[in-house]
Amino acid sequence: MGVVGLLNGHTGRVWEEDVSRDGKMIAGGSADRTVRVWNGKSGEMLNVLNGHWGEVNSVEFSR
């Protein structure tokens, strides 16, 4: 599978992304010390989780 879209928002390298089981949300963890959550269909950013002490190198939706 190739690139299917571009999610904007992170200002640092993205270390990991995960897609919710139903495909409705995508989360990304980044060197900018945030987790960002996007709408899985439209790509609209839904939330920014701040306050991490360091880079966020792992994200995962609960199954």
Phi and psi restraints in degrees (range 20) as a CNS / XPLOR table:
assign (resid 1 and name C) (resid 2 and name N)
       (resid 2 and name CA) (resid 2 and name C) 1.0 -96.5 20.0 2
assign (resid 2 and name N) (resid 2 and name CA)
       (resid 2 and name C) (resid 3 and name N) 1.0 -166.9 20.0 2
assign (resid 2 and name C) (resid 3 and name N)
       (resid 3 and name CA) (resid 3 and name C) 1.0 -67.7 20.0 2
assign (resid 3 and name N) (resid 3 and name CA)
       (resid 3 and name C) (resid 4 and name N) 1.0 129.5 20.0 2
assign (resid 3 and name C) (resid 4 and name N)
       (resid 4 and name CA) (resid 4 and name C) 1.0 -114.0 20.0 2
assign (resid 4 and name N) (resid 4 and name CA)
       (resid 4 and name C) (resid 5 and name N) 1.0 -7.0 20.0 2
assign (resid 4 and name C) (resid 5 and name N)
       (resid 5 and name CA) (resid 5 and name C) 1.0 178.2 20.0 2
assign (resid 5 and name N) (resid 5 and name CA)
       (resid 5 and name C) (resid 6 and name N) 1.0 172.2 20.0 2
assign (resid 5 and name C) (resid 6 and name N)
       (resid 6 and name CA) (resid 6 and name C) 1.0 -127.7 20.0 2
assign (resid 6 and name N) (resid 6 and name CA)
       (resid 6 and name C) (resid 7 and name N) 1.0 128.2 20.0 2
assign (resid 6 and name C) (resid 7 and name N)
       (resid 7 and name CA) (resid 7 and name C) 1.0 -105.6 20.0 2
assign (resid 7 and name N) (resid 7 and name CA)
       (resid 7 and name C) (resid 8 and name N) 1.0 120.5 20.0 2
assign (resid 7 and name C) (resid 8 and name N)
       (resid 8 and name CA) (resid 8 and name C) 1.0 -93.9 20.0 2
assign (resid 8 and name N) (resid 8 and name CA)
       (resid 8 and name C) (resid 9 and name N) 1.0 152.3 20.0 2
assign (resid 8 and name C) (resid 9 and name N)
       (resid 9 and name CA) (resid 9 and name C) 1.0 143.9 20.0 2
assign (resid 9 and name N) (resid 9 and name CA)
       (resid 9 and name C) (resid 10 and name N) 1.0 -47.6 20.0 2
assign (resid 9 and name C) (resid 10 and name N)
       (resid 10 and name CA) (resid 10 and name C) 1.0 -66.8 20.0 2
assign (resid 10 and name N) (resid 10 and name CA)
       (resid 10 and name C) (resid 11 and name N) 1.0 145.7 20.0 2
assign (resid 10 and name C) (resid 11 and name N)
       (resid 11 and name CA) (resid 11 and name C) 1.0 -109.2 20.0 2
assign (resid 11 and name N) (resid 11 and name CA)
       (resid 11 and name C) (resid 12 and name N) 1.0 3.3 20.0 2
assign (resid 11 and name C) (resid 12 and name N)
       (resid 12 and name CA) (resid 12 and name C) 1.0 -132.9 20.0 2
assign (resid 12 and name N) (resid 12 and name CA)
       (resid 12 and name C) (resid 13 and name N) 1.0 175.5 20.0 2
assign (resid 12 and name C) (resid 13 and name N)
       (resid 13 and name CA) (resid 13 and name C) 1.0 -57.8 20.0 2
assign (resid 13 and name N) (resid 13 and name CA)
       (resid 13 and name C) (resid 14 and name N) 1.0 137.0 20.0 2
assign (resid 13 and name C) (resid 14 and name N)
       (resid 14 and name CA) (resid 14 and name C) 1.0 -90.1 20.0 2
assign (resid 14 and name N) (resid 14 and name CA)
       (resid 14 and name C) (resid 15 and name N) 1.0 122.7 20.0 2
assign (resid 14 and name C) (resid 15 and name N)
       (resid 15 and name CA) (resid 15 and name C) 1.0 -89.5 20.0 2
assign (resid 15 and name N) (resid 15 and name CA)
       (resid 15 and name C) (resid 16 and name N) 1.0 -36.3 20.0 2
assign (resid 15 and name C) (resid 16 and name N)
       (resid 16 and name CA) (resid 16 and name C) 1.0 -156.6 20.0 2
assign (resid 16 and name N) (resid 16 and name CA)
       (resid 16 and name C) (resid 17 and name N) 1.0 148.4 20.0 2
assign (resid 16 and name C) (resid 17 and name N)
       (resid 17 and name CA) (resid 17 and name C) 1.0 -131.6 20.0 2
assign (resid 17 and name N) (resid 17 and name CA)
       (resid 17 and name C) (resid 18 and name N) 1.0 155.4 20.0 2
assign (resid 17 and name C) (resid 18 and name N)
       (resid 18 and name CA) (resid 18 and name C) 1.0 -142.2 20.0 2
assign (resid 18 and name N) (resid 18 and name CA)
       (resid 18 and name C) (resid 19 and name N) 1.0 148.0 20.0 2
assign (resid 18 and name C) (resid 19 and name N)
       (resid 19 and name CA) (resid 19 and name C) 1.0 -111.4 20.0 2
assign (resid 19 and name N) (resid 19 and name CA)
       (resid 19 and name C) (resid 20 and name N) 1.0 133.0 20.0 2
assign (resid 19 and name C) (resid 20 and name N)
       (resid 20 and name CA) (resid 20 and name C) 1.0 -61.2 20.0 2
assign (resid 20 and name N) (resid 20 and name CA)
       (resid 20 and name C) (resid 21 and name N) 1.0 155.5 20.0 2
assign (resid 20 and name C) (resid 21 and name N)
       (resid 21 and name CA) (resid 21 and name C) 1.0 -56.9 20.0 2
assign (resid 21 and name N) (resid 21 and name CA)
       (resid 21 and name C) (resid 22 and name N) 1.0 -36.7 20.0 2
assign (resid 21 and name C) (resid 22 and name N)
       (resid 22 and name CA) (resid 22 and name C) 1.0 -85.6 20.0 2
assign (resid 22 and name N) (resid 22 and name CA)
       (resid 22 and name C) (resid 23 and name N) 1.0 -2.0 20.0 2
assign (resid 22 and name C) (resid 23 and name N)
       (resid 23 and name CA) (resid 23 and name C) 1.0 77.5 20.0 2
assign (resid 23 and name N) (resid 23 and name CA)
       (resid 23 and name C) (resid 24 and name N) 1.0 5.4 20.0 2
assign (resid 23 and name C) (resid 24 and name N)
       (resid 24 and name CA) (resid 24 and name C) 1.0 -80.1 20.0 2
assign (resid 24 and name N) (resid 24 and name CA)
       (resid 24 and name C) (resid 25 and name N) 1.0 -21.0 20.0 2
assign (resid 24 and name C) (resid 25 and name N)
       (resid 25 and name CA) (resid 25 and name C) 1.0 -137.2 20.0 2
assign (resid 25 and name N) (resid 25 and name CA)
       (resid 25 and name C) (resid 26 and name N) 1.0 149.4 20.0 2
assign (resid 25 and name C) (resid 26 and name N)
       (resid 26 and name CA) (resid 26 and name C) 1.0 -127.0 20.0 2
assign (resid 26 and name N) (resid 26 and name CA)
       (resid 26 and name C) (resid 27 and name N) 1.0 132.1 20.0 2
assign (resid 26 and name C) (resid 27 and name N)
       (resid 27 and name CA) (resid 27 and name C) 1.0 -117.8 20.0 2
assign (resid 27 and name N) (resid 27 and name CA)
       (resid 27 and name C) (resid 28 and name N) 1.0 143.6 20.0 2
assign (resid 27 and name C) (resid 28 and name N)
       (resid 28 and name CA) (resid 28 and name C) 1.0 -134.3 20.0 2
assign (resid 28 and name N) (resid 28 and name CA)
       (resid 28 and name C) (resid 29 and name N) 1.0 136.4 20.0 2
assign (resid 28 and name C) (resid 29 and name N)
       (resid 29 and name CA) (resid 29 and name C) 1.0 -107.2 20.0 2
assign (resid 29 and name N) (resid 29 and name CA)
       (resid 29 and name C) (resid 30 and name N) 1.0 140.9 20.0 2
assign (resid 29 and name C) (resid 30 and name N)
       (resid 30 and name CA) (resid 30 and name C) 1.0 -138.7 20.0 2
assign (resid 30 and name N) (resid 30 and name CA)
       (resid 30 and name C) (resid 31 and name N) 1.0 164.1 20.0 2
assign (resid 30 and name C) (resid 31 and name N)
       (resid 31 and name CA) (resid 31 and name C) 1.0 -66.6 20.0 2
assign (resid 31 and name N) (resid 31 and name CA)
       (resid 31 and name C) (resid 32 and name N) 1.0 -13.3 20.0 2
assign (resid 31 and name C) (resid 32 and name N)
       (resid 32 and name CA) (resid 32 and name C) 1.0 -80.9 20.0 2
assign (resid 32 and name N) (resid 32 and name CA)
       (resid 32 and name C) (resid 33 and name N) 1.0 8.6 20.0 2
assign (resid 32 and name C) (resid 33 and name N)
       (resid 33 and name CA) (resid 33 and name C) 1.0 68.2 20.0 2
assign (resid 33 and name N) (resid 33 and name CA)
       (resid 33 and name C) (resid 34 and name N) 1.0 30.1 20.0 2
assign (resid 33 and name C) (resid 34 and name N)
       (resid 34 and name CA) (resid 34 and name C) 1.0 -129.4 20.0 2
assign (resid 34 and name N) (resid 34 and name CA)
       (resid 34 and name C) (resid 35 and name N) 1.0 158.9 20.0 2
assign (resid 34 and name C) (resid 35 and name N)
       (resid 35 and name CA) (resid 35 and name C) 1.0 -113.0 20.0 2
assign (resid 35 and name N) (resid 35 and name CA)
       (resid 35 and name C) (resid 36 and name N) 1.0 130.2 20.0 2
assign (resid 35 and name C) (resid 36 and name N)
       (resid 36 and name CA) (resid 36 and name C) 1.0 -118.2 20.0 2
assign (resid 36 and name N) (resid 36 and name CA)
       (resid 36 and name C) (resid 37 and name N) 1.0 143.7 20.0 2
assign (resid 36 and name C) (resid 37 and name N)
       (resid 37 and name CA) (resid 37 and name C) 1.0 -122.8 20.0 2
assign (resid 37 and name N) (resid 37 and name CA)
       (resid 37 and name C) (resid 38 and name N) 1.0 130.0 20.0 2
assign (resid 37 and name C) (resid 38 and name N)
       (resid 38 and name CA) (resid 38 and name C) 1.0 -119.4 20.0 2
assign (resid 38 and name N) (resid 38 and name CA)
       (resid 38 and name C) (resid 39 and name N) 1.0 156.6 20.0 2
assign (resid 38 and name C) (resid 39 and name N)
       (resid 39 and name CA) (resid 39 and name C) 1.0 -69.1 20.0 2
assign (resid 39 and name N) (resid 39 and name CA)
       (resid 39 and name C) (resid 40 and name N) 1.0 127.5 20.0 2
assign (resid 39 and name C) (resid 40 and name N)
       (resid 40 and name CA) (resid 40 and name C) 1.0 -69.0 20.0 2
assign (resid 40 and name N) (resid 40 and name CA)
       (resid 40 and name C) (resid 41 and name N) 1.0 -19.8 20.0 2
assign (resid 40 and name C) (resid 41 and name N)
       (resid 41 and name CA) (resid 41 and name C) 1.0 -97.6 20.0 2
assign (resid 41 and name N) (resid 41 and name CA)
       (resid 41 and name C) (resid 42 and name N) 1.0 -47.9 20.0 2
assign (resid 41 and name C) (resid 42 and name N)
       (resid 42 and name CA) (resid 42 and name C) 1.0 -89.9 20.0 2
assign (resid 42 and name N) (resid 42 and name CA)
       (resid 42 and name C) (resid 43 and name N) 1.0 -21.9 20.0 2
assign (resid 42 and name C) (resid 43 and name N)
       (resid 43 and name CA) (resid 43 and name C) 1.0 81.7 20.0 2
assign (resid 43 and name N) (resid 43 and name CA)
       (resid 43 and name C) (resid 44 and name N) 1.0 2.3 20.0 2
assign (resid 43 and name C) (resid 44 and name N)
       (resid 44 and name CA) (resid 44 and name C) 1.0 -67.0 20.0 2
assign (resid 44 and name N) (resid 44 and name CA)
       (resid 44 and name C) (resid 45 and name N) 1.0 133.5 20.0 2
assign (resid 44 and name C) (resid 45 and name N)
       (resid 45 and name CA) (resid 45 and name C) 1.0 -72.4 20.0 2
assign (resid 45 and name N) (resid 45 and name CA)
       (resid 45 and name C) (resid 46 and name N) 1.0 128.7 20.0 2
assign (resid 45 and name C) (resid 46 and name N)
       (resid 46 and name CA) (resid 46 and name C) 1.0 -100.4 20.0 2
assign (resid 46 and name N) (resid 46 and name CA)
       (resid 46 and name C) (resid 47 and name N) 1.0 -33.2 20.0 2
assign (resid 46 and name C) (resid 47 and name N)
       (resid 47 and name CA) (resid 47 and name C) 1.0 -160.0 20.0 2
assign (resid 47 and name N) (resid 47 and name CA)
       (resid 47 and name C) (resid 48 and name N) 1.0 151.0 20.0 2
assign (resid 47 and name C) (resid 48 and name N)
       (resid 48 and name CA) (resid 48 and name C) 1.0 -125.1 20.0 2
assign (resid 48 and name N) (resid 48 and name CA)
       (resid 48 and name C) (resid 49 and name N) 1.0 122.9 20.0 2
assign (resid 48 and name C) (resid 49 and name N)
       (resid 49 and name CA) (resid 49 and name C) 1.0 -100.9 20.0 2
assign (resid 49 and name N) (resid 49 and name CA)
       (resid 49 and name C) (resid 50 and name N) 1.0 108.6 20.0 2
assign (resid 49 and name C) (resid 50 and name N)
       (resid 50 and name CA) (resid 50 and name C) 1.0 -100.4 20.0 2
assign (resid 50 and name N) (resid 50 and name CA)
       (resid 50 and name C) (resid 51 and name N) 1.0 175.2 20.0 2
assign (resid 50 and name C) (resid 51 and name N)
       (resid 51 and name CA) (resid 51 and name C) 1.0 99.1 20.0 2
assign (resid 51 and name N) (resid 51 and name CA)
       (resid 51 and name C) (resid 52 and name N) 1.0 5.2 20.0 2
assign (resid 51 and name C) (resid 52 and name N)
       (resid 52 and name CA) (resid 52 and name C) 1.0 -75.2 20.0 2
assign (resid 52 and name N) (resid 52 and name CA)
       (resid 52 and name C) (resid 53 and name N) 1.0 143.4 20.0 2
assign (resid 52 and name C) (resid 53 and name N)
       (resid 53 and name CA) (resid 53 and name C) 1.0 -74.6 20.0 2
assign (resid 53 and name N) (resid 53 and name CA)
       (resid 53 and name C) (resid 54 and name N) 1.0 -24.5 20.0 2
assign (resid 53 and name C) (resid 54 and name N)
       (resid 54 and name CA) (resid 54 and name C) 1.0 -145.8 20.0 2
assign (resid 54 and name N) (resid 54 and name CA)
       (resid 54 and name C) (resid 55 and name N) 1.0 -169.5 20.0 2
assign (resid 54 and name C) (resid 55 and name N)
       (resid 55 and name CA) (resid 55 and name C) 1.0 -59.9 20.0 2
assign (resid 55 and name N) (resid 55 and name CA)
       (resid 55 and name C) (resid 56 and name N) 1.0 144.5 20.0 2
assign (resid 55 and name C) (resid 56 and name N)
       (resid 56 and name CA) (resid 56 and name C) 1.0 -97.7 20.0 2
assign (resid 56 and name N) (resid 56 and name CA)
       (resid 56 and name C) (resid 57 and name N) 1.0 109.7 20.0 2
assign (resid 56 and name C) (resid 57 and name N)
       (resid 57 and name CA) (resid 57 and name C) 1.0 -107.4 20.0 2
assign (resid 57 and name N) (resid 57 and name CA)
       (resid 57 and name C) (resid 58 and name N) 1.0 4.8 20.0 2
assign (resid 57 and name C) (resid 58 and name N)
       (resid 58 and name CA) (resid 58 and name C) 1.0 -151.7 20.0 2
assign (resid 58 and name N) (resid 58 and name CA)
       (resid 58 and name C) (resid 59 and name N) 1.0 134.4 20.0 2
assign (resid 58 and name C) (resid 59 and name N)
       (resid 59 and name CA) (resid 59 and name C) 1.0 -139.1 20.0 2
assign (resid 59 and name N) (resid 59 and name CA)
       (resid 59 and name C) (resid 60 and name N) 1.0 147.0 20.0 2
assign (resid 59 and name C) (resid 60 and name N)
       (resid 60 and name CA) (resid 60 and name C) 1.0 -159.9 20.0 2
assign (resid 60 and name N) (resid 60 and name CA)
       (resid 60 and name C) (resid 61 and name N) 1.0 130.9 20.0 2
assign (resid 60 and name C) (resid 61 and name N)
       (resid 61 and name CA) (resid 61 and name C) 1.0 -76.3 20.0 2
assign (resid 61 and name N) (resid 61 and name CA)
       (resid 61 and name C) (resid 62 and name N) 1.0 144.4 20.0 2
assign (resid 61 and name C) (resid 62 and name N)
       (resid 62 and name CA) (resid 62 and name C) 1.0 -69.3 20.0 2
assign (resid 62 and name N) (resid 62 and name CA)
       (resid 62 and name C) (resid 63 and name N) 1.0 147.6 20.0 2
